[in-house]
């Protein structure tokens, strides 16, 4: 029996996809939205500056897979820390507390959520960037995304989590001084 897919074909080349400044820090370039995949997954590229870190959190209804394209992160999962560089992979299954910190000057990764049910959280916790916007969300800067750094506003992240679900914020970043 042949499986039937409700997904549309998606083709996006390098640099294509809506760019959004995520208030938790970093530029998300949306590669495949949940609505385009029949809810099967959400995929975005995340460009971040060194020092960016997430609070300890979990995703109750989706598995989060992070594939590091450039740079290095320190991943906290299952109570342990792991350094993951370019070409490395981290999978945080649904419900598992995790956090990460960028330990290189900058980092770029693909973030895959399966299924794509947490899209509303990320969408509401971000704002569109125009081609003239820099990677830090300000106007008039370089749009190459090479050094994302800008106004982090965790109150907007917390508000989006409260409104949309998709994430449970469990506490501050769990990292000691590195």
C-alpha contacts under 8 A as a table, 3 or more apart, distances in Angstrom:
res1	aa1	res2	aa2	distance
6	X	37	X	7.28
6	X	38	X	5.64
7	X	36	X	6.25
7	X	37	X	4.59
7	X	38	X	5.19
8	X	36	X	6.06
8	X	37	X	6.48
8	X	38	X	7.99
10	X	32	X	7.18
10	X	36	X	7.67
12	X	15	X	7.99
12	X	16	X	5.43
12	X	17	X	6.69
12	X	31	X	6.67
13	X	16	X	5.41
15	X	29	X	7.89
16	X	29	X	7.64
16	X	31	X	7.38
17	X	29	X	5.51
17	X	30	X	5.00
17	X	31	X	5.28
18	X	28	X	7.97
18	X	29	X	5.44
18	X	30	X	5.27
18	X	31	X	7.66
18	X	128	X	7.48
18	X	129	X	7.95
19	X	27	X	6.59
19	X	28	X	5.63
19	X	29	X	4.35
19	X	30	X	6.45
19	X	128	X	6.12
19	X	129	X	5.51
19	X	130	X	7.56
20	X	27	X	5.66
20	X	28	X	5.20
20	X	29	X	6.39
20	X	30	X	7.91
20	X	126	X	5.86
20	X	127	X	5.21
20	X	128	X	4.31
20	X	129	X	5.19
21	X	25	X	7.34
21	X	26	X	6.10
21	X	27	X	4.69
21	X	28	X	6.34
21	X	126	X	5.26
21	X	127	X	5.30
21	X	128	X	6.31
21	X	129	X	6.40
21	X	135	X	7.45
21	X	136	X	7.07
21	X	137	X	5.67
22	X	25	X	5.46
22	X	26	X	5.56
22	X	27	X	5.88
22	X	28	X	6.54
22	X	122	X	7.36
22	X	125	X	6.02
22	X	126	X	4.19
22	X	127	X	6.73
23	X	26	X	7.51
23	X	125	X	5.83
23	X	126	X	5.55
23	X	127	X	7.93
23	X	151	X	7.11
23	X	152	X	5.01
23	X	153	X	5.13
23	X	154	X	6.55
23	X	156	X	6.68
23	X	157	X	6.32
24	X	54	X	7.25
24	X	125	X	7.72
24	X	152	X	5.36
24	X	153	X	6.28
24	X	154	X	5.92
24	X	157	X	6.38
25	X	48	X	6.75
25	X	52	X	6.50
25	X	148	X	7.74
25	X	149	X	6.76
25	X	150	X	6.81
25	X	151	X	7.29
25	X	152	X	5.32
26	X	46	X	6.32
26	X	47	X	5.35
26	X	48	X	4.50
26	X	49	X	7.06
26	X	135	X	7.44
26	X	136	X	7.12
26	X	148	X	5.52
26	X	149	X	6.57
26	X	150	X	7.77
27	X	45	X	7.88
27	X	46	X	5.61
27	X	47	X	5.15
27	X	48	X	6.73
27	X	135	X	6.07
27	X	136	X	7.33
27	X	145	X	7.43
27	X	148	X	6.59
28	X	44	X	6.00
28	X	45	X	5.47
28	X	46	X	4.66
28	X	47	X	6.62
29	X	44	X	5.39
29	X	45	X	5.03
29	X	46	X	6.60
30	X	33	X	6.71
30	X	43	X	6.44
30	X	44	X	4.39
30	X	45	X	6.54
31	X	42	X	7.99
31	X	43	X	5.51
31	X	44	X	5.06
31	X	45	X	7.05
32	X	36	X	6.42
32	X	37	X	7.04
32	X	41	X	7.70
32	X	42	X	5.69
32	X	43	X	5.04
32	X	44	X	6.81
33	X	36	X	5.27
33	X	37	X	6.55
33	X	41	X	7.28
33	X	42	X	5.06
33	X	43	X	6.58
33	X	116	X	7.52
33	X	119	X	7.43
34	X	37	X	5.11
34	X	38	X	6.18
34	X	39	X	4.43
34	X	40	X	6.49
34	X	41	X	5.46
34	X	42	X	5.00
34	X	115	X	7.90
34	X	116	X	4.90
34	X	117	X	7.11
34	X	119	X	6.72
35	X	38	X	5.46
35	X	39	X	5.74
36	X	39	X	7.36
37	X	40	X	5.40
37	X	41	X	6.18
37	X	42	X	7.67
38	X	41	X	7.88
39	X	42	X	7.66
39	X	115	X	6.07
39	X	116	X	5.18
39	X	117	X	6.66
40	X	114	X	6.14
40	X	115	X	4.65
40	X	116	X	5.67
41	X	112	X	6.84
41	X	113	X	5.47
41	X	114	X	4.55
41	X	115	X	4.43
41	X	116	X	3.91
41	X	117	X	7.62
42	X	112	X	5.71
42	X	113	X	5.14
42	X	114	X	6.75
42	X	115	X	7.04
42	X	116	X	4.46
42	X	117	X	7.86
42	X	119	X	6.72
43	X	110	X	6.99
43	X	111	X	5.70
43	X	112	X	4.57
43	X	113	X	6.54
44	X	110	X	5.80
44	X	111	X	5.42
44	X	112	X	6.77
45	X	108	X	7.01
45	X	109	X	5.66
45	X	110	X	4.46
45	X	111	X	6.12
46	X	108	X	5.55
46	X	109	X	5.32
46	X	110	X	6.20
46	X	111	X	6.97
47	X	106	X	7.51
47	X	107	X	5.93
47	X	108	X	4.49
47	X	109	X	6.78
47	X	145	X	6.71
47	X	146	X	7.58
47	X	147	X	7.69
47	X	148	X	6.15
48	X	52	X	6.61
48	X	102	X	7.36
48	X	106	X	5.59
48	X	107	X	5.30
48	X	108	X	6.30
48	X	147	X	6.84
48	X	148	X	4.96
48	X	149	X	6.83
49	X	52	X	5.94
49	X	102	X	7.00
49	X	105	X	6.23
49	X	106	X	4.27
49	X	107	X	6.44
49	X	147	X	5.56
49	X	148	X	4.88
49	X	149	X	5.33
50	X	102	X	5.04
50	X	103	X	5.74
50	X	104	X	5.40
50	X	105	X	4.38
50	X	106	X	4.62
50	X	107	X	7.10
51	X	101	X	6.24
51	X	102	X	5.19
51	X	103	X	6.08
51	X	104	X	7.80
51	X	105	X	7.83
52	X	101	X	5.59
52	X	102	X	5.40
53	X	99	X	7.31
53	X	100	X	5.59
53	X	101	X	4.06
53	X	102	X	6.41
53	X	173	X	6.64
54	X	57	X	7.93
54	X	99	X	5.36
54	X	100	X	5.67
54	X	101	X	6.57
54	X	172	X	7.86
54	X	173	X	5.82
55	X	99	X	5.91
55	X	100	X	7.98
55	X	169	X	6.83
55	X	170	X	7.30
55	X	171	X	5.88
55	X	172	X	4.63
55	X	173	X	4.11
55	X	174	X	7.26
56	X	97	X	6.28
56	X	98	X	5.43
56	X	99	X	4.87
56	X	169	X	6.33
56	X	170	X	5.33
56	X	171	X	5.15
56	X	172	X	5.79
56	X	173	X	5.34
56	X	174	X	6.45
57	X	97	X	5.23
57	X	98	X	5.57
57	X	99	X	6.41
57	X	167	X	6.81
57	X	168	X	5.46
57	X	169	X	4.50
57	X	170	X	4.99
57	X	171	X	7.05
58	X	94	X	6.84
58	X	95	X	5.28
58	X	96	X	5.56
58	X	97	X	4.66
58	X	98	X	6.20
58	X	167	X	5.73
58	X	168	X	5.29
58	X	169	X	6.81
58	X	170	X	7.45
59	X	62	X	5.66
59	X	63	X	7.00
59	X	64	X	7.60
59	X	94	X	5.28
59	X	95	X	5.46
59	X	96	X	7.37
59	X	118	X	7.92
59	X	166	X	5.72
59	X	167	X	4.48
59	X	168	X	6.17
60	X	94	X	5.13
60	X	95	X	4.57
60	X	166	X	6.56
60	X	167	X	6.48
60	X	168	X	7.16
61	X	94	X	5.71
61	X	95	X	7.28
61	X	115	X	7.62
61	X	117	X	7.12
61	X	118	X	7.82
61	X	166	X	6.61
62	X	93	X	7.15
62	X	94	X	4.94
62	X	95	X	7.99
62	X	113	X	5.88
62	X	114	X	5.16
62	X	115	X	5.48
62	X	116	X	7.11
62	X	117	X	6.92
62	X	118	X	7.31
62	X	166	X	7.67
63	X	91	X	7.17
63	X	92	X	5.92
63	X	93	X	4.40
63	X	94	X	4.57
63	X	112	X	7.98
63	X	113	X	5.58
63	X	114	X	5.29
63	X	115	X	7.25
64	X	91	X	5.77
64	X	92	X	5.17
64	X	93	X	6.29
64	X	94	X	7.23
64	X	111	X	6.92
64	X	112	X	5.75
64	X	113	X	4.74
64	X	114	X	6.80
65	X	89	X	7.24
65	X	90	X	5.79
65	X	91	X	4.39
65	X	92	X	6.36
65	X	111	X	5.76
65	X	112	X	5.03
65	X	113	X	6.45
66	X	89	X	5.68
66	X	90	X	5.18
66	X	91	X	6.34
66	X	109	X	6.42
66	X	110	X	5.68
66	X	111	X	4.69
66	X	112	X	6.46
67	X	86	X	7.94
67	X	87	X	6.75
67	X	88	X	5.92
67	X	89	X	4.57
67	X	90	X	6.61
67	X	109	X	5.44
67	X	110	X	5.17
67	X	111	X	6.65
68	X	71	X	7.21
68	X	72	X	7.29
68	X	84	X	7.35
68	X	85	X	6.21
68	X	86	X	4.85
68	X	87	X	5.54
68	X	88	X	5.47
68	X	89	X	6.31
68	X	107	X	7.63
68	X	108	X	6.28
68	X	109	X	4.31
68	X	110	X	6.54
69	X	85	X	7.96
69	X	86	X	4.93
69	X	87	X	5.95
69	X	88	X	7.97
69	X	107	X	7.52
69	X	108	X	5.40
69	X	109	X	4.95
69	X	110	X	7.12
70	X	85	X	7.10
70	X	86	X	4.83
70	X	87	X	7.82
70	X	106	X	7.81
70	X	107	X	5.21
70	X	108	X	5.00
70	X	109	X	6.80
71	X	85	X	5.86
71	X	86	X	5.81
71	X	102	X	7.82
71	X	103	X	7.87
71	X	104	X	5.50
71	X	105	X	7.29
71	X	106	X	5.89
71	X	107	X	4.25
71	X	108	X	6.53
72	X	83	X	6.92
72	X	84	X	5.56
72	X	85	X	4.19
72	X	86	X	6.46
72	X	102	X	6.12
72	X	103	X	5.75
72	X	104	X	5.31
72	X	106	X	7.83
72	X	107	X	6.14
73	X	83	X	5.85
73	X	84	X	5.41
73	X	85	X	6.51
73	X	100	X	6.40
73	X	101	X	5.43
73	X	102	X	4.38
73	X	103	X	5.31
73	X	104	X	7.09
73	X	107	X	7.44
74	X	81	X	6.38
74	X	82	X	5.57
74	X	83	X	4.53
74	X	84	X	6.28
74	X	100	X	5.47
74	X	101	X	5.19
74	X	102	X	6.39
74	X	103	X	6.45
75	X	81	X	5.39
75	X	82	X	5.10
75	X	83	X	6.27
75	X	84	X	7.14
75	X	90	X	7.75
75	X	98	X	7.34
75	X	99	X	6.06
75	X	100	X	4.43
75	X	101	X	6.69
76	X	79	X	6.41
76	X	80	X	5.49
76	X	81	X	4.40
76	X	82	X	6.51
76	X	98	X	5.37
76	X	99	X	5.18
76	X	100	X	5.88
76	X	174	X	7.50
76	X	175	X	7.92
77	X	80	X	5.53
77	X	81	X	6.53
77	X	92	X	7.22
77	X	96	X	7.40
77	X	97	X	6.28
77	X	98	X	4.54
77	X	99	X	6.82
78	X	96	X	7.18
78	X	97	X	6.91
78	X	98	X	7.19
84	X	88	X	5.51
84	X	89	X	7.08
84	X	90	X	7.78
85	X	88	X	5.46
92	X	96	X	6.12
92	X	97	X	7.78
92	X	98	X	6.90
93	X	96	X	5.69
97	X	170	X	7.70
99	X	173	X	6.64
99	X	174	X	7.33
100	X	173	X	7.92
101	X	175	X	7.92
102	X	105	X	7.69
102	X	106	X	6.79
102	X	107	X	6.48
103	X	106	X	7.73
104	X	107	X	6.67
106	X	146	X	7.64
106	X	147	X	6.30
106	X	148	X	7.55
113	X	116	X	5.40
113	X	117	X	7.88
113	X	118	X	7.54
114	X	117	X	7.66
116	X	119	X	5.97
117	X	120	X	7.42
117	X	166	X	6.59
118	X	121	X	5.47
118	X	122	X	6.85
118	X	164	X	7.83
118	X	165	X	7.04
118	X	166	X	4.20
118	X	167	X	7.16
119	X	122	X	5.33
119	X	123	X	6.03
119	X	166	X	7.63
120	X	123	X	5.08
120	X	124	X	5.96
120	X	164	X	5.94
120	X	165	X	8.00
120	X	166	X	7.69
121	X	124	X	5.40
121	X	125	X	6.09
121	X	160	X	5.50
121	X	161	X	5.86
121	X	163	X	7.89
121	X	164	X	5.28
121	X	165	X	6.40
121	X	166	X	6.06
121	X	167	X	7.44
122	X	125	X	5.08
122	X	126	X	6.33
122	X	160	X	7.80
123	X	126	X	5.48
123	X	127	X	7.57
124	X	127	X	7.62
124	X	160	X	5.68
125	X	156	X	5.96
125	X	157	X	5.13
125	X	160	X	5.54
129	X	132	X	7.78
129	X	133	X	5.63
129	X	134	X	7.90
129	X	137	X	6.49
130	X	133	X	5.20
131	X	134	X	7.98
131	X	143	X	6.35
132	X	139	X	6.23
132	X	140	X	5.69
132	X	141	X	6.89
132	X	142	X	7.48
132	X	143	X	6.25
133	X	136	X	7.78
133	X	137	X	5.95
133	X	138	X	5.62
133	X	139	X	4.42
133	X	140	X	5.73
133	X	141	X	5.96
133	X	142	X	7.09
133	X	143	X	5.82
134	X	137	X	5.62
134	X	138	X	5.61
134	X	139	X	6.08
134	X	140	X	6.55
134	X	141	X	4.43
134	X	142	X	4.80
134	X	143	X	4.42
134	X	144	X	7.30
134	X	145	X	6.78
134	X	148	X	7.99
135	X	138	X	7.48
135	X	141	X	7.82
135	X	142	X	7.12
135	X	143	X	5.84
135	X	144	X	7.03
135	X	145	X	4.59
135	X	146	X	7.27
135	X	147	X	6.64
135	X	148	X	4.77
135	X	149	X	7.04
136	X	147	X	7.68
136	X	148	X	4.96
136	X	149	X	4.77
136	X	150	X	4.39
136	X	151	X	7.30
137	X	150	X	6.50
137	X	151	X	7.70
138	X	141	X	6.84
138	X	150	X	7.77
142	X	145	X	7.22
145	X	148	X	5.97
153	X	156	X	5.68
153	X	157	X	6.85
154	X	157	X	4.77
154	X	158	X	6.01
155	X	158	X	5.08
155	X	159	X	6.08
156	X	159	X	5.01
156	X	160	X	6.10
157	X	160	X	5.19
157	X	161	X	6.22
158	X	161	X	5.05
158	X	162	X	6.22
158	X	169	X	7.63
159	X	162	X	5.08
159	X	163	X	6.18
160	X	163	X	5.09
160	X	164	X	5.74
160	X	165	X	7.53
161	X	164	X	5.37
161	X	165	X	4.97
161	X	166	X	6.84
161	X	167	X	5.99
161	X	168	X	7.06
161	X	169	X	7.81
162	X	165	X	5.96
165	X	168	X	7.30
171	X	174	X	7.89
175	X	178	X	7.70
